[in-house]
Amino acid sequence: MAMKYRIGDFFVDLSRNQITRKEQYQTIAPKALAVLTYLAENQGKVVSYDELLSAVWPDIVVTPNTLQRSIAQLRKALGEDSKIQSYIKTHAKQGYSLECDVQWNIADELPAANKSNIDVESNSTLESHLENDQEQKSNIEQVLNPQASIETKQAVNNSIKKSETSRALLKLIFTIIVIIITAIGITTFTSDNTSQLTFNKLRSLTATDDKEFGAIYTPDEKYIIFNRYIGQLCTNNIWAKNLKTQQEIKLTKTLGSYSGITLSDDGKTLAFVETADCRKPLNEKKCYNLMSLDIEKALKSPQVPYLMMQCKNSRIYSPKWLDDDHIALFQKHLNRWKLINYSISENRSTDLYELESGNLIHFTYSSTEELIAVISIHDDGKHYIDMINTNGDLLSSHNIKYPKEISKFKYIYPDFDPRNEQLIFSTGKQLFTLSYDGEINKLNFPFDDLMGAVRFHPNGKRLLLIKARYDSDIASIPYNEPSRKEVISKTAQDLDYSIIERSILGEEHALFQPNGSLIAFISERSGENQIWITGNSSLRQMTQFPMDSYIRGVNWSADGKSLLVNNNNELTQVFLDTTQRKFPLEFRIEQLFQWNSEQGTALLNMRINGTSKLVEVNLMSSEFKVIKNSRVKWALTSEDERLVYTDQLNRFWQPGPAEDQLIELLNGQNRLDRFIMKGNVVYSVNNKNKLWSYDLDTSLFEIIREMPENIDYLTDISETLLLLELRISAKKEVVELSTNE
């Protein structure tokens, strides 16, 4: 085998593990160069994956991921990626080929860059480098890989101090350093190459009164494509924005419920999920359609999307193009999520990846490395990063090691970093990197507002995020309709409500204190979700939860002296003197519905082995009883301990002797995602913004009064007043974060 050859503009020197172009050289792992050489020996031919694995790793069993990583490193060295394939071309489900000219038998050629390398310097040059002790330290420190251990560097420094008496020893040390560098260069490829990204600029790309979300870059880097949600109509259109001219272009002709936009590799076709009302719903209230759009046509005039695949009895979301004919996406099956592969040409889908026990949370795809990263919960209740290929083969699975800054039950939604073998994600106000083996590192770039949905620019130097801000107020309104003249307008301004607490951020879930005059509520006014208490002409913050905390449920104790809070999916009892008590449960708490402090039990949605279930937990013993083997939207028990819950269709149910019983009278009466219970009476608001009540004892249904149209939640009721959460504004905008590179 020739030790030196040329491919295109690159000079390959196997004896030095280097690729050189225009006097700029790169050290490459030997196995990666062996892959390149084998492709060069078969120039122009498609070499199968198995053949490459057998040729380069003849005596070792390795996964296809090892080969893919070698290809990714070679492409990076050759200045290309999976989209620009002028040297190494991918042939889907077949293999790879080298598409450029190869020149052999050039053993006497040595590029100028190599002639100046340290390992071929003359003795006189070496000696001139070692004239001054300080220069010795500086030069060798520069040569040492920054990942070399402190002990190794100290050993080098100690040896340098002895250089005045022994130049021969210095030469020996220098040789050792070269060996160390070579070793590090070799092991770098097989280790996890995480990069500490740094950022220098954050700018807004959209700024309207509507909500923009789901933004991605186009492959040609000219546009961003995003959803624009119109709150008054509860629908959205898909838009494009020219990053150079700032022109915004509407792509979809009609409004719809669109989400999960993804572009084909050539940038010509957009795929996304459309949610529509089902005429005859079975398991879901909505139908989920996989749609497509011709981008070239849509940039000229808005287009009607084309239906590719329809799901009437299951949910789908988060499509990602794998190649021109295949789209990967999540599908819900038997209360679990699985990853499927949809073939456009065959118009059918096949299972790609799922867990027998546990659940899938998120996935993302790297076209550069041809890898899929899946975030999952396994049957041990822990979070994992599962790396699979496009055939669904599991390449690796590692437990994600959460640092102290992230709650152990928090879900993460990372995206591939195109230039480094890692992923990146936001927890709300903090950024982190995630390695392929589950290591998390914090990036020093905190945000003032909530940020999420990280999507990288193809060059890896910029990324898109969605900046979110929600403003709601706590209000009270009389229980009964006022006796004055009939209210005509439905706006909050014309109804007799009173604002109890107001800020420019979210105020939520207000609750009357039992046997007291206080009101507890959730507020973001201090920068994070915290519990606050108002009443008796005072307002005070009760908790100091850490950054990126999120509260899903709060309840007063029966004596009004403490609150049970579901913070970051864990239960904490907060007393009025601000002391706290944690209940360390084994599984993630999805939603706290109700707390019976006298019995020491809590009604909640708990995720057990990856599946959310309605359970009752004994807080003293941590034992729990499964009430329903699936997630419910909301659940409460009446004064005489009768359970009422709503399903994903917002229908009301009660447990029966053999099977759960649907409360037929309440069908279509629930506009809100929550309801409240007082005694044995259920209260909620219908689609006409009317407050209603339903008595469990008599089955009496009554319309009580008009409610503000901007009500988000009905949270509590007393003898004379209702507490409610009024939405003032809900904004989302697309922002771009630039790296320092």
C-alpha positions in Angstrom: 0.0 0.0 0.0 1.4 3.4 -0.9 2.2 5.6 2.1 1.6 8.9 0.3 -1.0 9.8 -2.3 -3.2 12.7 -3.5 -7.0 12.9 -3.6 -8.2 16.1 -5.4 -6.3 19.0 -3.8 -5.3 17.0 -0.7 -2.0 15.3 0.0 -2.3 12.2 2.3 0.7 11.0 4.3 -0.1 7.8 6.1 3.3 7.7 7.7 2.5 10.9 9.7 -1.3 10.4 9.9 -1.8 13.7 8.1 -3.9 15.3 5.3 -2.4 18.5 3.9 -3.8 21.2 1.6 -2.1 24.5 0.7 0.5 24.0 3.4 -2.2 23.5 6.1 -2.1 20.1 7.6 -4.5 18.1 9.9 -3.6 15.1 12.0 -6.2 12.3 11.4 -6.9 9.2 13.4 -5.2 6.2 11.7 -8.4 4.2 11.3 -10.1 7.1 9.6 -7.2 7.4 7.2 -7.5 3.6 6.6 -11.1 4.2 5.6 -10.1 6.9 3.2 -7.3 4.8 1.7 -9.6 1.8 1.1 -12.1 4.1 -0.6 -9.2 5.6 -2.7 -8.2 2.1 -3.7 -11.7 1.5 -4.9 -12.1 5.0 -6.4 -15.5 5.6 -8.1 -17.0 2.3 -6.7 -19.7 2.0 -4.0 -18.1 0.2 -1.1 -20.6 -1.4 1.3 -20.6 -0.7 5.0 -19.8 -4.3 5.8 -16.8 -4.4 3.4 -15.4 -1.2 4.9 -15.8 -2.6 8.4 -14.1 -5.9 7.5 -11.2 -4.1 5.7 -10.4 -1.5 8.3 -11.4 -3.5 11.5 -10.7 -7.1 10.4 -10.2 -8.5 13.9 -12.5 -6.3 16.0 -16.2 -6.2 16.3 -17.3 -2.6 16.0 -20.7 -0.9 15.5 -21.6 1.0 12.3 -21.4 4.1 14.4 -17.6 3.7 14.4 -17.5 3.9 10.6 -19.9 6.8 10.5 -17.7 8.8 12.9 -14.7 8.1 10.7 -16.6 9.3 7.7 -17.7 12.4 9.6 -14.1 13.2 10.6 -12.9 12.7 7.0 -15.6 15.0 5.6 -14.7 17.6 8.2 -11.0 17.4 7.2 -11.9 17.6 3.5 -14.2 20.6 4.1 -17.5 19.0 3.2 -20.5 17.5 5.0 -23.4 15.1 4.2 -25.0 17.8 2.0 -21.9 18.8 0.0 -20.4 15.5 -1.1 -17.6 16.4 -3.6 -15.2 13.8 -2.2 -17.0 11.1 -0.2 -20.5 10.3 -1.4 -23.2 8.5 0.7 -25.3 5.9 -1.1 -28.4 5.3 1.1 -28.5 1.8 2.5 -25.5 0.8 0.3 -22.3 2.4 1.4 -19.8 5.1 0.4 -17.7 6.0 -2.6 -14.8 8.3 -3.3 -15.7 10.6 -6.2 -12.5 12.5 -6.9 -9.3 11.7 -8.7 -6.5 9.7 -6.9 -2.8 10.0 -7.7 -0.5 7.3 -6.4 3.3 6.8 -6.3 4.3 10.3 -5.1 6.6 9.1 -2.2 9.2 11.9 -2.9 6.7 14.7 -2.5 6.7 16.5 0.8 4.5 19.6 1.3 6.2 22.7 2.8 3.9 22.6 5.9 5.3 19.1 6.8 8.9 20.2 6.4 8.5 22.6 9.3 6.8 20.1 11.6 8.4 19.6 15.0 9.1 15.9 14.5 11.4 16.6 11.5 13.2 19.6 12.8 17.1 19.5 12.9 19.1 19.4 16.1 20.3 22.9 15.6 16.7 24.2 15.3 15.7 22.2 18.4 18.7 23.7 20.4 17.8 27.2 19.4 14.3 26.6 20.8 15.8 25.7 24.1 18.1 28.7 24.7 15.9 30.3 27.3 14.1 28.6 30.1 11.0 30.8 29.8 10.8 30.2 26.0 11.1 26.5 26.7 8.1 26.6 28.9 6.1 28.7 26.5 6.9 26.6 23.4 6.3 23.2 25.0 3.1 24.4 26.7 1.8 25.4 23.2 2.8 22.0 21.8 1.0 20.1 24.6 -2.6 19.4 24.0 -4.8 21.5 26.4 -6.4 18.2 27.6 -3.1 16.8 28.7 -3.1 16.3 32.5 -1.6 18.7 35.0 0.7 16.0 36.1 2.1 15.6 32.6 2.7 19.3 32.2 4.4 19.5 35.6 6.7 16.7 34.7 7.7 18.6 31.6 8.3 21.8 33.5 10.5 20.0 36.0 12.5 18.4 33.2 13.0 21.8 31.6 14.7 23.2 34.8 17.3 20.5 34.4 17.9 21.5 30.7 21.0 23.6 31.6 23.0 20.5 32.4 21.7 18.0 30.0 20.6 18.8 26.4 20.5 15.1 25.6 17.9 14.7 28.3 15.9 17.6 26.8 15.9 15.9 23.4 14.7 12.8 25.0 11.9 14.7 26.8 11.0 16.4 23.5 10.7 13.0 21.8 8.4 11.9 24.7 6.3 15.0 24.1 5.9 14.2 20.5 4.8 10.7 21.4 2.3 12.2 23.9 0.9 14.5 21.2 0.6 11.7 18.7 -1.2 9.5 21.3 -3.6 12.3 22.2 -4.2 12.9 18.5 -5.1 9.2 18.1 -7.3 9.0 21.2 -9.1 12.2 20.5 -11.1 10.5 17.8 -12.3 7.7 20.0 -13.1 9.9 23.0 -16.0 12.3 23.3 -14.9 15.5 21.5 -17.1 18.1 23.4 -16.4 21.7 22.7 -16.9 24.6 25.2 -19.0 26.9 23.0 -18.9 30.6 23.7 -21.4 33.2 22.5 -21.2 36.9 21.8 -24.4 38.1 20.3 -28.2 37.6 20.8 -30.6 39.3 18.4 -34.3 39.1 17.6 -35.3 37.9 14.2 -39.1 38.4 14.6 -41.0 41.0 16.7 -44.8 41.0 16.3 -47.8 40.8 18.6 -48.3 37.2 17.5 -46.4 34.1 18.6 -43.6 32.7 16.4 -42.2 29.3 17.1 -40.7 26.2 15.6 -38.0 28.1 13.6 -35.4 26.4 11.4 -32.8 27.5 8.9 -33.0 26.6 5.2 -30.1 24.6 3.8 -29.0 27.5 1.6 -28.9 29.7 4.7 -30.9 32.4 3.1 -34.1 32.1 5.1 -35.6 31.0 8.4 -38.9 29.2 8.3 -41.2 29.4 11.3 -44.8 29.2 12.5 -46.8 32.4 13.3 -49.7 31.8 15.7 -52.6 34.2 15.8 -54.0 34.0 19.3 -57.5 35.3 18.5 -58.1 32.6 15.9 -56.1 29.8 17.7 -54.5 28.9 14.4 -51.2 29.7 12.6 -49.6 30.0 9.2 -46.1 29.0 8.1 -43.8 31.9 7.2 -40.3 32.5 5.8 -38.0 35.4 6.4 -35.1 36.5 4.2 -32.2 37.0 6.6 -30.6 39.5 4.2 -33.5 41.7 3.1 -35.7 41.0 6.2 -38.6 40.3 3.9 -41.3 38.1 5.4 -43.2 35.7 3.1 -46.4 33.7 4.0 -46.0 30.2 2.7 -49.3 28.5 3.6 -52.4 29.7 1.9 -54.9 28.8 4.6 -54.7 29.0 8.4 -54.3 25.7 10.3 -52.8 24.1 13.3 -49.3 23.4 12.0 -46.2 22.3 14.0 -42.9 20.4 13.7 -41.6 21.9 10.5 -38.6 20.1 8.8 -36.9 20.6 5.4 -35.6 18.0 3.0 -31.8 18.0 2.5 -32.1 19.9 -0.9 -34.3 22.5 0.8 -37.1 22.0 -1.8 -39.8 20.4 0.3 -41.2 21.3 3.7 -42.9 18.6 5.9 -44.9 19.3 9.0 -47.8 18.0 11.1 -51.3 19.5 10.8 -53.8 19.0 13.6 -57.4 19.0 12.7 -60.7 18.1 14.3 -61.7 14.5 13.9 -65.3 13.8 12.8 -65.5 10.6 14.8 -62.8 10.7 17.5 -61.9 7.4 19.1 -58.7 7.9 21.2 -57.8 11.4 20.3 -59.8 14.6 19.9 -57.8 15.6 16.9 -56.5 14.0 13.7 -52.8 14.3 12.9 -51.8 14.7 9.3 -48.3 14.7 7.9 -48.3 17.4 5.2 -45.8 18.8 2.6 -45.2 22.0 0.8 -43.2 23.0 -2.3 -40.9 25.7 -1.0 -40.0 27.2 -4.4 -43.6 27.7 -5.2 -44.6 28.9 -1.8 -41.9 31.6 -1.9 -43.6 33.0 -4.9 -47.2 32.7 -3.6 -48.9 31.0 -0.7 -49.7 27.3 -1.3 -52.2 24.8 0.0 -50.3 22.0 1.8 -50.4 18.4 0.3 -51.5 15.5 2.5 -48.9 12.7 2.7 -50.1 10.6 5.7 -53.1 10.8 8.0 -53.5 9.4 11.5 -57.1 9.3 12.9 -56.6 7.2 16.0 -53.1 8.1 17.1 -50.9 11.1 17.5 -47.8 12.0 15.5 -45.3 14.8 16.0 -41.8 16.0 15.5 -41.0 14.9 11.8 -37.4 14.9 10.7 -36.2 14.3 7.1 -33.7 11.4 6.9 -33.2 11.5 3.1 -35.3 12.5 0.1 -37.7 9.6 0.5 -37.8 9.0 4.3 -39.1 11.0 7.2 -38.7 9.9 10.9 -41.4 11.0 13.4 -42.9 10.1 16.7 -46.2 8.1 16.9 -48.2 7.4 20.0 -49.0 3.7 20.5 -50.6 2.2 23.6 -49.8 5.2 25.7 -46.2 5.1 24.6 -44.2 6.8 21.9 -42.3 5.1 19.2 -40.1 6.3 16.4 -41.4 5.4 12.9 -39.9 5.8 9.4 -42.3 7.0 6.8 -41.5 6.2 3.1 -42.9 8.8 0.7 -42.5 6.7 -2.4 -44.2 3.6 -0.8 -46.7 5.7 1.3 -46.2 3.5 4.3 -44.4 3.6 7.7 -42.4 1.1 9.5 -41.2 1.0 13.2 -37.8 2.4 13.6 -37.2 2.4 17.4 -39.2 1.9 20.6 -38.7 0.6 24.2 -40.5 -2.4 25.6 -40.6 -0.7 29.0 -40.1 3.0 29.3 -40.8 5.8 26.9 -39.3 8.1 24.2 -39.2 11.8 25.0 -37.4 13.5 22.1 -35.3 12.8 19.1 -33.1 14.7 16.7 -31.2 13.8 13.6 -27.7 14.7 12.3 -27.4 14.4 8.5 -23.6 15.0 8.8 -23.1 11.9 11.0 -26.2 10.1 9.9 -27.1 9.5 13.5 -30.3 9.8 15.5 -30.1 10.8 19.2 -33.1 9.7 21.2 -33.8 11.0 24.7 -35.7 8.3 26.6 -36.8 7.1 30.0 -35.9 3.4 30.7 -37.6 1.0 33.0 -35.3 2.1 35.9 -36.9 5.6 35.7 -33.7 7.3 34.6 -33.1 9.4 31.5 -30.9 8.0 28.7 -29.4 9.2 25.4 -29.8 6.3 22.9 -27.8 6.7 19.7 -29.3 4.8 16.7 -28.6 4.8 12.9 -31.2 5.4 10.2 -32.0 1.6 10.1 -33.0 1.8 13.8 -30.0 -0.2 15.1 -29.1 0.8 18.6 -25.4 1.9 18.6 -25.1 3.0 22.2 -27.2 3.8 25.3 -26.0 5.9 28.2 -27.6 7.2 31.4 -27.7 11.0 31.3 -25.7 12.4 34.2 -27.6 15.4 35.4 -25.6 18.2 37.1 -26.9 20.0 40.2 -28.2 22.9 38.1 -30.8 20.6 36.4 -33.6 18.8 38.3 -33.3 15.0 38.0 -36.7 14.7 36.5 -36.5 17.5 34.0 -36.9 16.6 30.3 -34.3 17.9 27.9 -34.7 18.5 24.1 -31.2 18.8 22.6 -30.1 19.4 19.0 -26.9 18.2 17.3 -24.0 20.7 17.2 -22.9 20.4 13.5 -19.2 21.1 14.2 -18.6 19.1 17.3 -19.6 15.6 18.4 -22.1 16.8 21.0 -25.6 18.2 21.4 -26.9 21.4 23.0 -30.1 22.2 24.8 -31.7 24.9 27.0 -33.4 24.4 30.3 -35.2 27.7 30.1 -32.6 30.3 31.1 -29.4 28.1 30.9 -27.6 26.4 28.0 -25.9 23.0 28.3 -24.0 20.6 26.1 -24.7 16.8 26.1 -22.1 14.3 24.9 -23.0 11.0 23.2 -22.2 9.1 26.4 -24.5 11.3 28.6 -22.1 13.9 30.1 -23.6 17.3 30.5 -21.6 20.6 30.7 -22.9 24.0 31.4 -22.3 26.9 29.0 -21.8 30.3 30.6 -24.5 32.2 28.8 -27.6 32.7 31.0 -30.7 34.3 29.6 -33.1 36.9 31.1 -36.1 35.3 29.5 -37.2 31.8 28.9 -35.5 30.3 25.8 -36.0 26.9 24.2 -36.2 24.9 21.0 -32.5 25.1 20.0 -31.9 24.6 16.3 -28.4 25.1 14.8 -27.5 26.9 11.6 -25.9 24.5 9.1 -22.4 26.1 9.6 -22.7 25.6 13.4 -21.8 29.2 14.2 -25.3 30.4 14.9 -28.4 28.9 16.4 -32.1 29.7 16.7 -34.1 29.8 19.9 -37.6 30.7 20.8 -37.9 33.4 23.4 -41.1 33.2 25.4 -42.9 35.6 27.8 -46.3 35.0 29.3 -48.3 37.7 31.2 -51.3 36.8 33.3 -53.1 38.4 36.2 -54.9 37.0 39.3 -58.5 38.2 39.3 -61.7 37.7 41.3 -65.3 37.9 40.1 -68.6 37.5 42.0 -70.0 34.0 42.0 -73.4 35.1 40.8 -74.3 37.2 37.8 -74.8 40.9 38.8 -78.4 42.0 39.2 -77.8 45.1 37.1 -78.7 45.3 33.4 -77.8 42.3 31.3 -74.1 42.2 30.3 -73.8 42.5 26.5 -70.0 42.5 25.9 -67.9 39.4 26.7 -64.7 41.3 27.2 -63.1 41.3 30.6 -63.2 45.1 30.7 -67.0 45.1 30.7 -67.4 42.5 33.5 -67.3 43.2 37.2 -64.0 41.5 37.9 -61.2 42.8 40.3 -57.5 42.4 39.8 -55.9 40.9 42.9 -52.3 40.6 41.8 -50.7 42.1 38.7 -47.2 42.2 37.2 -45.7 42.1 33.7 -45.1 38.4 34.0 -47.2 35.3 34.8 -49.4 35.2 37.9 -51.1 31.8 38.2 -53.2 29.2 40.1 -54.5 31.4 43.0 -56.1 29.5 45.9 -58.1 30.7 49.0 -56.6 29.8 52.3 -58.8 27.4 54.3 -60.1 29.1 57.4 -58.1 32.2 56.7 -57.9 35.4 54.6 -54.8 34.7 52.6 -54.4 33.8 48.9 -51.5 31.7 47.6 -50.5 31.9 44.0 -47.6 31.2 41.6 -45.7 34.1 40.2 -42.7 34.8 38.0 -42.3 38.4 39.2 -38.9 37.7 40.9 -37.5 36.1 37.7 -38.4 32.5 38.6 -41.6 30.5 39.3 -42.1 30.9 43.1 -45.0 30.6 45.6 -46.3 34.0 46.9 -48.8 34.8 49.5 -51.1 37.9 49.4 -53.7 39.2 52.0 -53.9 41.2 55.2 -52.5 44.2 53.2 -49.2 42.3 52.7 -47.5 40.4 49.9 -44.5 38.1 50.4 -42.5 35.5 48.6 -42.7 32.1 50.2 -40.1 30.1 48.3 -36.6 30.5 46.8 -36.6 27.7 44.2 -33.5 27.6 41.9 -33.2 28.9 38.4 -35.4 27.1 35.7 -37.9 25.9 38.3 -41.3 25.1 37.1 -44.4 24.5 39.3 -47.1 22.1 38.2 -49.6 22.2 41.0 -50.1 23.7 44.4 -52.6 22.9 47.2 -53.3 24.2 50.7 -53.4 21.9 53.7 -56.7 21.6 55.5 -55.6 23.7 58.4 -54.2 26.5 56.1 -50.8 26.4 57.6 -48.8 24.9 54.7 -48.9 24.2 51.0 -47.9 21.2 48.9 -46.0 22.2 45.8 -45.0 20.2 42.7 -41.8 22.0 41.9 -39.6 20.5 39.1 -41.6 17.3 39.3 -40.9 16.7 43.0 -43.2 17.3 46.0 -42.3 19.9 48.6 -44.3 21.0 51.6 -43.9 24.8 52.2 -44.9 26.2 55.6 -46.0 29.7 56.3 -42.7 30.4 58.1 -41.0 29.5 54.7 -39.5 26.2 56.1 -39.8 23.3 53.7 -40.1 19.5 53.8 -39.4 17.4 50.7 -41.1 14.1 49.9 -38.5 12.0 47.9 -40.7 9.9 45.6 -39.1 7.5 43.2 -40.8 8.7 40.0 -41.5 12.0 38.2 -44.6 13.9 39.3 -46.3 15.2 36.1 -49.1 17.1 37.7 -50.3 17.6 41.3 -54.1 17.7 41.4 -55.2 17.5 45.0 -53.7 17.1 48.5 -55.6 15.4 51.4 -53.3 16.6 54.2 -55.4 14.9 56.9 -55.0 11.5 55.3 -51.5 12.3 54.1 -52.3 11.4 50.4 -52.0 13.2 47.1 -53.8 12.7 43.8 -51.5 13.2 40.9 -50.2 12.1 37.5 -47.0 10.2 38.0 -44.7 8.9 35.2 -43.9 5.3 36.1 -41.3 3.5 33.9 -41.9 6.0 31.2 -45.7 6.0 31.2 -47.9 8.6 32.9 -50.6 7.2 35.2 -53.2 8.7 37.6 -52.2 7.6 41.1 -52.8 8.3 44.7 -49.6 8.5 46.8 -49.2 8.0 50.5 -46.6 10.8 51.3 -45.5 9.1 54.5 -44.7 5.7 53.1 -44.1 6.7 49.5 -46.4 3.9 48.5 -48.9 4.6 45.6 -52.0 3.1 44.2 -52.6 3.3 40.4 -56.1 4.6 39.8 -55.9 4.8 36.0 -53.2 3.3 33.8 -53.0 6.4 31.6 -52.6 10.1 32.0 -55.6 12.2 32.7 -56.0 15.9 31.9 -57.4 16.9 35.3 -58.7 15.1 38.4 -60.3 16.0 41.7 -62.3 14.2 44.4 -65.5 15.5 45.9 -66.2 16.1 49.6 -67.5 12.5 50.0 -64.4 11.2 48.1 -65.9 10.6 44.7 -63.4 10.9 41.8 -64.1 13.0 38.7 -61.5 13.3 35.9 -61.2 14.6 32.4 -59.6 12.8 29.5 -57.6 14.1 26.5 -61.0 14.9 24.8 -62.0 17.1 27.7 -64.8 14.6 28.6 -65.8 14.1 32.2 -65.6 10.6 33.8 -66.4 8.8 37.1 -65.2 5.4 38.1 -67.9 2.7 37.9 -68.3 -0.8 39.3 -67.0 -2.5 36.1 -65.7 0.4 34.0 -65.5 4.1 34.1 -68.7 6.0 33.4 -68.9 9.0 31.0 -70.9 12.0 32.4 -72.9 12.5 29.2 -74.5 15.7 30.3 -71.2 17.5 30.4 -70.0 16.6 26.9 -68.9 19.7 25.1 -69.2 21.8 28.2 -65.5 22.1 29.1 -63.5 24.8 27.4 -60.7 24.9 30.0 -58.1 22.3 30.8 -59.0 22.4 34.4 -62.1 22.4 36.6 -62.7 23.0 40.3 -64.8 21.2 42.9 -66.6 22.6 45.9 -68.3 20.1 48.1 -69.9 17.7 45.7 -70.3 20.2 42.9 -68.2 20.5 39.7 -67.5 24.0 38.2 -66.1 24.9 34.8 -66.5 27.2 31.8 -67.9 26.2 28.4 -67.0 27.4 24.9 -69.5 30.3 25.2 -67.6 31.6 28.2 -70.4 30.6 30.6 -69.7 29.4 34.1 -71.6 26.3 34.9 -72.1 23.9 37.8 -72.9 20.2 38.0 -74.2 18.5 41.2 -72.9 15.0 41.6 -75.8 14.1 44.0 -78.7 15.4 41.9 -77.1 15.5 38.4 -78.4 19.1 38.2 -76.6 21.2 35.5 -76.9 25.0 35.8 -75.5 27.9 33.8 -74.4 30.5 36.4 -72.9 33.6 34.7 -70.9 35.2 31.9 -67.1 34.9 32.2 -64.3 37.0 30.6 -63.2 35.7 27.2 -59.5 35.9 28.2 -59.9 33.5 31.1 -57.2 30.8 31.0 -58.1 28.9 34.2 -60.7 28.9 36.9 -58.7 28.2 40.0 -60.9 28.4 43.2 -64.3 29.3 44.6 -65.7 30.6 47.9 -69.2 31.3 48.9 -69.2 34.6 47.1 -66.2 34.9 44.8 -64.4 33.0 42.0 -60.6 33.1 41.5 -59.4 33.1 37.9 -56.3 33.5 35.8 -56.7 36.1 33.1 -54.3 36.0 30.1 -53.0 39.5 29.3 -50.4 38.5 26.6 -48.5 35.5 25.5 -45.5 36.2 23.2 -43.0 34.0 21.5 -40.4 35.3 19.1 -37.5 33.9 17.2 -34.0 34.9 18.3 -30.5 34.1 17.0 -27.5 33.4 19.1 -24.0 33.7 17.5 -20.9 31.9 18.7 -17.5 33.6 19.1 -16.0 31.5 16.3 
